[in-house]
Amino acid sequence: MKLLVITQTRSRSGKPLQAKREVEGDWLRVGRAASSEIHLPDPRVALNQGFITLRDGVVYSEGDATLVNPGATTRKALRTTKLKPGAIVNVGPYRFTGVAPPEGFDGAISIELAKPLAEAASGLATRARRLTLAQLWLSKRWTGWALALAVLVAFLAVPAGRILDLPWRATAQAGGVTGDRFWNPGPMMLAHQPIETRCAACHALAFRQVRDSECLECHRGVGHHVGPELKPAAMFEDARCASCHRDHKGVRATQRDDDGFCISCHRDLVAKVKGTEVANATDFASDHPAFRLSMLEGDSIRKVRQDTDGIEEHSNLAFPHARHLDAAGVKSPSRGRVVLECGACHKLDASRRNFEPISMERNCRECHRLEFEPAVTSREVPHGKPADAVNVVNDFYANLALNGVKDSFEKAFGVPSEGLLRRVGQPTDAQRRGALQLAARKAQRVAAELFEVRVCNTCHEVERKGAGWEVAPVRIATRWMPQARFSHRTHAQSKCVDCHDVERSLDSSDVAIPAIETCRECHAGSKPVEKKVTSSCMLCHGFHDPGHPWTPGKPGALAEARGAR
């Protein structure tokens, strides 16, 4: 979401002033906290007052009202307001007004401090008059002891009664007093809110840290970081799920995202794991190897570093990007010259992360028609198996030789006549054989022309096999770096050619995956750099690999998950 924020202020003379700035993000936090994308520096505003999202328009939501569940600390939205042009919503002393967004923006809002702090200061002094214990005829010592005892009873003894099954448990529960919600250190992430009031779902043992076995009751599909041959249980012996995943830290999913945990092994991985092909790495900007590409080689996959000379993709497809991206356009049989862009063929899938597979029917057939006798018919051979295409050609000419009208017969066979069955009299068997032989010779010539001269071999590698042809299967890589996370949606502000150098590519063997140097133009390492995206290991890499699953239900699997040898 790209939002234009217009801040309205006034000079000392009362003259209105405006300041405009662009804010981008999937959701924008509003509040007094310095980390808020829309910062409201007024003590009457909460640290995390609300947030703005894009849901069929700009929507402002606040989360400072009723609790999601009785006894819980996670709060649900107090209000949700769509900031259409002209719509007004008060956020503490501020007034948010929806504004018609200019071109290139998803929305726009105007922010004005409607109730300055100075206007409310007069009442603060009255409410802040000092009141002492002495004025109430109370002793500091006895008051302190009484309050300490009340705290111990209300926040320790009563909650412990339910957890430890102490004698007053039934009495407390009958009176609707449990108290253990006061032990909750903060709101739970959204995925865990359905079990928020069932503390024992995670905290099975009182006053003990959460065990991995409780996590695995739900998260059974999680994978190890490495395969069983590397003995992951021993490798991560001292690690727990909670070493990286912490709850009660807010509604968003939380996991450790600093590089320290990764670097502890990957700093010298070659020494830790003998024979590994994974190179050492400590920081994306300064100490990261060249990307490793997964190249299709027949039915297998070959992994190649980009700093290797002569990297080529053997896709069995002839496709010059430069010719298709010619600024003068390409010739279309139906639309004249058409200027193509990358998006003409490469369509993002529903996830907006990857692309849909290239299809002959959807992406190529408009220009690359499979007509075999255009002077007579617009019929095309099917795109797929060579035998199916040959059968269509044979059937067409056989039918034309027997039933073809005079004009079509002469154009196809080049002799003045018409289909055998259209002539006067009953044809003999010899005449039938002669007509079919004529059709077979013509079909053979046309099929050879299709495969070897003007149609199939334009894009494919074709080889003559006996009486037929064999087309090499197309093998195009769709996941060049399957161990990395990458979303084209988050890079939509860049042009395709900014990263993929295809405008000069004349051969389909060219690999257009950007090198690490291209990524470093926008991405820094773990240390912030001005005008660059701070990039930790977890930005592009995950820890749990579903390719190395283990089943918590198997005997000993939970012990293995906890790090047992």
Secondary structure, 3 states (H helix, E strand, C coil): CEEEEEEEEECCCCCEEEEEEEEECCEEEEECCCCCCEECCCCCCCCCCEEEEECCCEEEEECCCCECCCCCCCECCCEEEECCCCCEEEECCEEEEEECCCCCCCEEEEEEECCCHHHHHHHHHHHCCCCCCHHHCCCHHHHHHHHHHHHHHHHHHHHHHHHCCCCCHHHHHHCCCCCHHHHCCCCCCHHHHHHCCCHHHCCCCCCCCCCHHHHHCCCCCCECCCCHHHCHHHHCCCCCHHHHCCCCCCCCCCCCCCCHHHHHHHCCHHHHCCCCCCCCCCECCCECCCCEEEEEECCEEEEEECCCCCCCCCCCECCCHHHHCCCCCEEECCCEEECCCHHHCCCECCCCCCECCCCHHHHHCCCCCCECCCCCCCCECCCCCHHHHHHHHHHHHHHHHHHCCHHHHHHHHCCCCCCHHHCCCCCCHHHHHHHHHHHHHHHHHHHHHHHHHHCHHHHECEEEECCEEEECCCCCCCCCCCCCCCCCHHHCCCCHHHHCCCCCCCCCCCCCCCCHHHHCCCECCCCCCCCCECCCHHHHCCCCCCCCECCCCCCCHHHHHCCCC
